């Protein structure tokens, strides 16, 4: 007999409205989900993926400036929000560095 592998998990209880439960049951009945638990697990995964934890690296200004310059050299142009996300730097810091690079003539003004 093949061995069954089970992952450890926790049971989480939650109340839903009658309307929500009926909608979930309809999805299960139509075959979109195996059962109510399958729906809940999928909804949790979707929400966790959609909610992005913002983490910033704690680096000094000069290092951040070098990284931002390198980012522009590699890509040519970018929005500060892209730099913030890709380099994991604080948005205000990125904006400050971009403005300084413009003043220094290291970045073209668009």
Secondary structure, DSSP 4 states (H G I P E B T S, - for coil): -PPPP------------HHHHHHHHHHHHTTSSSSHHHHHHHHHHHHHHHSPPP------HHHHHHHHHHHHHHHS---HHHHHHHHT--HHHHHHHHHHHHHTT-S---
